[in-house]
Amino acid sequence: MMDVAELEENLFAASDAKLHGEMCRTLSAIYCKILTIFPSLEAAKPRSKSGIQALCSLHVALEKSKNVLQHCSECSKLYLAITGDAVLQKFEKAKSALVDSLKLVEDIVPQSIGCQVEKIVDELASTVFAIEPSEKQVGDDLIALLQQGKKLDNSNDSSELECFHQAATRLGITSSRAALTERRALKKLIERARAEEDKRKESIIAYLLHLMRKYSKLFRSEFSDDNDSQGSQPCSPTVNGYVEDGVQTQAFDRVFSKLSSINLKPNNRKSGPMPLPPEELRCPISLQLMSDPVIIASGQTYERACIEKWFSDGHNTCPKTQQKLPHLLLTPNYNVKNLVASWCAQNGIPIPEGPPESLDFNYWRLALSDTNSTNSNLLTV
């Protein structure tokens, strides 16, 4: 059972929400009302299978609500802003779960308690969750910043930081302590994304962390984070082209570690076969060095002309992973483009000026594989 002190703790957690505070206060108030009558519900349950199942269902629904409230009080403000629509769905699902489970309970308890349950159900039914317009605007602005794509020459560095500064200010990240709290929250998120092997989520959070670290330099150093300078290792340039720390000095560390077996010394080659470029620099479709690398929704990088042909042929999957894509947008991968130029210079090879004139047979192998995968998936969807 939950006593008064624990109830107060839950109410405090709702007021401590980093974002979506109004939705948290509404859900938390209803959540605590249910908790106050839960002992009565448990005491009144008949010794039947349906009664036990109803209470178990309510317990699960309460856990869903608690998890949503904790997410909004512990998560990164930046991440909560850009995932506003997903958070709203979490609140709606928590509400539906509570309504459904309470209706089951209402049928198995005495009328005196059933009236209290009915009032809570009516309150939930009339509750409308919505993202506050100001928070939605911040989320939209941050998403637009994410979609622009970052160049390594930092030509847009000042405007990028200015846009981020405005968004962070509106989220209340206006002190070095607040910035430190936000960085720590982002690092927890990126560790979770890596544990889940969610490359797309990892790259988005890594980019936010990179911006947060640049933004933090605007404050005078009042607090320090012993682990902050170490952080996590940079994301691979093949994952949306973002890194979480030190764009200029560490952007290529992970890829370069993979290239340790390649001769990186300048090579004024005059004859002989061209050395095989590292896999990270070759298009998975053409198997050739990329001249215009782009990233697709799966996080994989391809030669623009090759992936455009793939999409124009009617495919909506990633050629390499066979993953169905949520969209077909292309984002320039300046990290890989820069690596290609560096590798070419070090091996005395001209930088490719355009895509291959004809696609490798690998394209047709991938296309056939995609067709077979699609057909087999029709039976399991």
C-alpha positions as CSV (number, residue, x, y, z in Angstrom):
1,M,0.0,0.0,0.0
2,M,1.0,3.6,-0.5
3,D,0.9,5.9,2.5
4,V,0.3,9.7,2.7
5,A,4.1,10.5,2.5
6,E,4.4,8.4,-0.7
7,L,1.4,10.2,-2.2
8,E,2.9,13.5,-1.5
9,E,6.1,12.3,-3.1
10,N,4.2,11.5,-6.3
11,L,2.5,14.9,-6.3
12,F,5.9,16.5,-5.9
13,A,7.3,14.5,-8.8
14,A,4.5,15.9,-11.0
15,S,5.3,19.5,-10.1
16,D,8.9,18.7,-10.8
17,A,8.3,17.9,-14.4
18,K,10.9,19.3,-16.7
19,L,8.4,19.7,-19.6
20,H,4.7,19.0,-20.2
21,G,4.0,20.2,-16.7
22,E,0.2,20.7,-17.2
23,M,-0.3,17.2,-18.5
24,C,1.8,15.8,-15.6
25,R,-0.2,17.7,-13.0
26,T,-3.5,16.5,-14.4
27,L,-2.4,12.9,-14.7
28,S,-0.7,12.9,-11.3
29,A,-3.8,14.2,-9.6
30,I,-5.9,11.4,-11.0
31,Y,-3.2,8.9,-10.3
32,C,-3.1,9.8,-6.6
33,K,-6.9,9.7,-6.4
34,I,-6.8,6.1,-7.6
35,L,-4.0,5.2,-5.2
36,T,-6.0,6.6,-2.2
37,I,-8.9,4.2,-2.9
38,F,-6.8,1.3,-4.0
39,P,-6.7,-0.3,-0.5
40,S,-10.5,-0.3,-0.5
41,L,-10.7,-1.8,-3.9
42,E,-8.3,-4.5,-2.9
43,A,-10.3,-5.3,0.3
44,A,-13.6,-5.4,-1.6
45,K,-12.5,-7.7,-4.4
46,P,-14.4,-10.9,-4.6
47,R,-12.4,-14.1,-4.6
48,S,-12.8,-14.7,-8.3
49,K,-10.5,-14.9,-11.2
50,S,-12.1,-11.9,-12.9
51,G,-11.7,-9.8,-9.7
52,I,-8.0,-10.6,-9.5
53,Q,-7.5,-9.9,-13.2
54,A,-9.3,-6.5,-12.9
55,L,-7.0,-5.4,-10.1
56,C,-3.9,-6.6,-11.9
57,S,-5.0,-4.6,-14.9
58,L,-5.4,-1.5,-12.8
59,H,-2.0,-2.1,-11.2
60,V,-0.4,-2.3,-14.7
61,A,-2.3,0.9,-15.8
62,L,-1.0,2.7,-12.7
63,E,2.6,1.7,-13.5
64,K,2.1,3.1,-17.0
65,S,1.0,6.4,-15.6
66,K,3.9,6.5,-13.1
67,N,6.4,5.7,-15.9
68,V,5.1,8.6,-18.0
69,L,5.4,11.0,-15.0
70,Q,8.9,9.8,-14.2
71,H,9.9,10.2,-17.8
72,C,8.8,13.9,-17.8
73,S,10.6,14.6,-14.5
74,E,13.9,12.8,-15.3
75,C,14.4,13.0,-19.0
76,S,16.3,15.7,-21.0
77,K,14.3,18.9,-21.7
78,L,15.6,19.0,-25.2
79,Y,14.6,15.4,-25.9
80,L,11.2,15.9,-24.3
81,A,10.7,18.9,-26.6
82,I,11.5,17.1,-29.9
83,T,9.5,14.0,-28.9
84,G,6.4,16.0,-27.9
85,D,4.1,14.0,-30.1
86,A,5.4,10.7,-28.8
87,V,5.0,11.9,-25.2
88,L,1.4,13.0,-25.9
89,Q,0.7,9.5,-27.1
90,K,2.1,8.1,-23.9
91,F,-0.3,10.2,-21.9
92,E,-3.2,9.2,-24.1
93,K,-2.3,5.5,-23.7
94,A,-1.9,5.8,-19.9
95,K,-5.4,7.5,-19.8
96,S,-7.0,4.7,-21.9
97,A,-5.4,2.0,-19.8
98,L,-6.7,3.6,-16.6
99,V,-10.2,4.0,-18.0
100,D,-10.4,0.4,-19.2
101,S,-9.1,-1.1,-16.0
102,L,-11.3,1.1,-13.7
103,K,-14.4,0.1,-15.6
104,L,-13.4,-3.6,-15.0
105,V,-13.0,-2.8,-11.3
106,E,-16.2,-0.9,-11.1
107,D,-18.2,-4.0,-11.9
108,I,-16.7,-6.1,-9.0
109,V,-16.8,-3.7,-6.0
110,P,-19.7,-2.6,-3.8
111,Q,-21.7,0.4,-5.0
112,S,-20.3,2.7,-2.3
113,I,-16.8,2.3,-3.7
114,G,-18.1,1.9,-7.3
115,C,-19.4,5.5,-7.1
116,Q,-15.9,6.8,-6.4
117,V,-14.5,4.8,-9.2
118,E,-17.2,6.1,-11.6
119,K,-16.3,9.7,-10.7
120,I,-12.7,9.1,-11.5
121,V,-13.7,7.4,-14.8
122,D,-15.8,10.5,-15.7
123,E,-13.0,12.8,-14.8
124,L,-10.6,10.8,-17.1
125,A,-13.1,10.8,-19.9
126,S,-13.4,14.6,-19.8
127,T,-9.6,15.1,-19.6
128,V,-8.0,16.4,-22.8
129,F,-4.2,16.2,-23.0
130,A,-2.4,18.7,-25.2
131,I,1.1,20.0,-25.7
132,E,1.5,23.6,-24.7
133,P,1.9,25.8,-27.8
134,S,5.2,27.3,-26.6
135,E,6.7,23.8,-25.9
136,K,5.5,22.6,-29.3
137,Q,7.2,25.6,-31.0
138,V,10.5,24.9,-29.3
139,G,10.3,21.3,-30.4
140,D,9.6,22.3,-34.0
141,D,12.5,24.7,-33.9
142,L,14.9,22.0,-32.6
143,I,13.7,19.5,-35.2
144,A,14.3,22.0,-37.9
145,L,17.8,22.5,-36.6
146,L,18.3,18.7,-36.6
147,Q,17.1,18.4,-40.2
148,Q,19.5,21.1,-41.6
149,G,22.5,18.8,-41.5
150,K,25.8,20.0,-40.2
151,K,28.9,21.0,-42.2
152,L,32.4,20.4,-40.8
153,D,33.6,23.8,-41.9
154,N,31.3,25.3,-39.2
155,S,30.2,27.9,-41.8
156,N,26.8,28.1,-40.1
157,D,28.3,27.8,-36.6
158,S,27.1,31.2,-35.3
159,S,23.5,30.9,-36.6
160,E,23.3,27.3,-35.4
161,L,24.3,28.3,-31.9
162,E,22.0,31.3,-31.9
163,C,19.0,29.1,-32.9
164,F,19.9,26.6,-30.2
165,H,20.4,29.4,-27.6
166,Q,16.9,30.7,-28.2
167,A,15.4,27.2,-27.8
168,A,17.4,26.4,-24.7
169,T,16.5,29.7,-23.1
170,R,12.8,29.0,-23.7
171,L,13.2,25.6,-22.0
172,G,14.7,27.3,-18.9
173,I,18.3,26.1,-19.5
174,T,19.7,29.4,-18.5
175,S,22.5,28.6,-16.0
176,S,25.6,26.5,-15.8
177,R,23.8,24.2,-13.3
178,A,20.8,23.8,-15.6
179,A,23.2,23.1,-18.5
180,L,25.1,20.5,-16.5
181,T,21.8,18.7,-15.5
182,E,20.8,18.7,-19.2
183,R,24.1,17.3,-20.3
184,R,23.9,14.5,-17.8
185,A,20.4,13.6,-18.8
186,L,21.4,13.5,-22.5
187,K,24.3,11.2,-21.6
188,K,22.0,8.8,-19.9
189,L,19.8,8.8,-23.0
190,I,22.6,8.1,-25.3
191,E,23.8,5.2,-23.2
192,R,20.3,3.7,-23.3
193,A,20.1,4.2,-27.1
194,R,23.4,2.3,-27.5
195,A,22.3,-0.5,-25.2
196,E,19.1,-0.7,-27.4
197,E,21.3,-0.5,-30.6
198,D,19.0,2.3,-31.8
199,K,21.5,4.2,-34.1
200,R,19.0,6.8,-35.2
201,K,18.1,7.8,-31.7
202,E,21.8,7.7,-30.7
203,S,22.8,10.1,-33.4
204,I,20.0,12.6,-32.6
205,I,20.9,12.6,-28.9
206,A,24.6,12.9,-29.7
207,Y,24.0,15.9,-31.9
208,L,21.9,17.5,-29.1
209,L,24.7,16.8,-26.6
210,H,27.2,18.3,-29.0
211,L,25.1,21.5,-29.2
212,M,24.6,21.5,-25.5
213,R,28.3,21.4,-24.8
214,K,28.9,24.3,-27.2
215,Y,26.1,26.3,-25.6
216,S,27.4,25.6,-22.1
217,K,30.5,27.5,-22.9
218,L,28.4,30.7,-22.9
219,F,28.2,30.4,-19.1
220,R,30.9,31.1,-16.7
221,S,32.2,27.9,-15.3
222,E,30.5,27.7,-11.9
223,F,30.2,23.9,-11.7
224,S,32.2,21.1,-13.1
225,D,31.4,17.6,-14.2
226,D,34.3,15.2,-13.8
227,N,32.9,12.8,-16.4
228,D,31.7,15.5,-18.8
229,S,35.0,15.9,-20.6
230,Q,35.2,12.2,-21.2
231,G,31.6,11.5,-22.1
232,S,30.8,8.8,-24.6
233,Q,32.8,8.1,-27.7
234,P,31.8,10.0,-30.8
235,C,29.1,8.5,-33.0
236,S,30.2,6.9,-36.3
237,P,30.0,9.4,-39.2
238,T,27.8,6.8,-41.0
239,V,25.1,7.4,-38.4
240,N,23.4,10.7,-39.5
241,G,26.8,12.4,-39.5
242,Y,26.6,13.8,-36.0
243,V,29.1,13.6,-33.1
244,E,28.5,14.4,-29.5
245,D,31.8,16.2,-28.6
246,G,34.6,18.0,-30.4
247,V,33.4,18.1,-34.0
248,Q,36.7,19.4,-35.3
249,T,39.1,17.1,-33.3
250,Q,37.2,13.9,-32.7
251,A,34.7,13.6,-35.5
252,F,36.6,10.8,-37.3
253,D,38.1,8.9,-34.4
254,R,35.8,5.9,-34.6
255,V,36.1,5.5,-38.4
256,F,39.9,6.1,-38.3
257,S,40.2,3.3,-35.7
258,K,38.6,1.0,-38.3
259,L,41.1,2.1,-40.9
260,S,44.2,1.3,-38.8
261,S,45.2,-1.4,-41.2
262,I,45.2,1.1,-44.1
263,N,48.3,3.0,-45.1
264,L,47.4,6.6,-44.1
265,K,50.7,8.1,-45.2
266,P,50.7,10.3,-48.4
267,N,51.3,8.0,-51.4
268,N,52.2,9.6,-54.7
269,R,51.2,6.5,-56.6
270,K,52.1,6.5,-60.3
271,S,51.2,3.0,-61.3
272,G,49.7,-0.2,-60.0
273,P,46.2,-1.1,-59.0
274,M,44.2,1.3,-56.8
275,P,44.1,0.2,-53.2
276,L,40.7,-1.0,-52.0
277,P,39.0,1.9,-50.1
278,P,37.7,1.1,-46.6
279,E,34.1,-0.2,-46.5
280,E,32.9,2.9,-44.6
281,L,33.8,5.0,-47.6
282,R,32.2,2.8,-50.3
283,C,28.5,2.9,-51.3
284,P,26.8,-0.4,-50.3
285,I,25.1,-0.4,-53.7
286,S,27.9,0.5,-56.1
287,L,30.7,-0.7,-53.9
288,Q,32.7,2.4,-55.1
289,L,34.1,5.5,-53.3
290,M,31.3,7.9,-52.7
291,S,31.3,11.4,-54.2
292,D,28.0,12.6,-52.7
293,P,27.3,10.5,-49.6
294,V,23.8,10.9,-48.1
295,I,22.2,9.4,-45.0
296,I,18.7,7.7,-45.2
297,A,16.3,7.1,-42.3
298,S,17.9,3.8,-41.3
299,G,21.2,5.7,-40.5
300,Q,23.0,4.0,-43.4
301,T,25.0,6.1,-45.9
302,Y,24.8,5.7,-49.7
303,E,25.9,7.5,-52.9
304,R,23.1,9.9,-53.7
305,A,22.6,8.8,-57.3
306,C,22.5,5.1,-56.2
307,I,19.9,5.5,-53.5
308,E,17.8,7.9,-55.6
309,K,17.6,5.2,-58.3
310,W,16.7,2.6,-55.6
311,F,13.8,4.8,-54.4
312,S,12.7,5.7,-57.9
313,D,12.4,2.0,-58.6
314,G,9.7,1.8,-56.0
315,H,11.6,0.5,-53.0
316,N,10.9,1.9,-49.5
317,T,13.5,-0.1,-47.6
318,C,17.1,0.3,-46.7
319,P,19.1,-1.8,-49.3
320,K,21.7,-2.9,-46.7
321,T,19.5,-3.7,-43.7
322,Q,16.2,-4.4,-45.5
323,Q,14.5,-2.2,-42.9
324,K,11.3,-0.5,-44.0
325,L,11.8,3.3,-43.9
326,P,9.5,5.8,-42.3
327,H,10.5,8.4,-44.9
328,L,12.7,8.7,-48.0
329,L,14.5,12.0,-47.1
330,L,18.2,12.3,-47.8
331,T,20.7,14.1,-45.6
332,P,24.2,15.0,-46.8
333,N,26.9,13.2,-44.9
334,Y,29.7,15.7,-44.8
335,N,31.7,13.6,-42.4
336,V,32.1,10.7,-44.8
337,K,32.6,13.1,-47.7
338,N,35.5,14.7,-45.8
339,L,36.9,11.2,-45.0
340,V,36.8,10.2,-48.7
341,A,38.8,13.4,-49.6
342,S,41.3,12.6,-46.9
343,W,41.7,9.0,-47.9
344,C,42.2,10.0,-51.6
345,A,44.8,12.5,-50.7
346,Q,46.7,10.1,-48.5
347,N,46.7,7.4,-51.3
348,G,47.4,9.7,-54.2
349,I,44.0,9.1,-55.8
350,P,41.8,11.7,-57.4
351,I,38.7,12.6,-55.4
352,P,35.6,11.1,-57.3
353,E,33.9,14.0,-59.1
354,G,30.6,12.2,-59.6
355,P,28.7,8.9,-59.1
356,P,29.7,5.7,-61.0
357,E,28.5,5.6,-64.6
358,S,27.0,2.2,-64.2
359,L,25.8,0.5,-61.0
360,D,27.5,-2.6,-59.8
361,F,25.7,-5.9,-60.0
362,N,25.4,-5.6,-56.3
363,Y,22.4,-3.3,-56.9
364,W,20.4,-6.1,-58.5
365,R,21.4,-8.5,-55.8
366,L,20.1,-6.0,-53.2
367,A,17.0,-5.4,-55.2
368,L,16.2,-9.1,-55.5
369,S,16.8,-9.5,-51.8
370,D,14.5,-6.6,-51.1
371,T,11.7,-8.1,-53.2
372,N,12.1,-11.5,-51.5
373,S,12.1,-9.9,-48.1
374,T,9.0,-7.9,-48.9
375,N,7.1,-10.9,-50.1
376,S,7.9,-13.0,-47.1
377,N,7.0,-10.2,-44.7
378,L,3.5,-10.0,-46.2
379,L,2.7,-13.1,-44.3
380,T,3.8,-11.8,-40.9
381,V,2.6,-8.2,-40.8
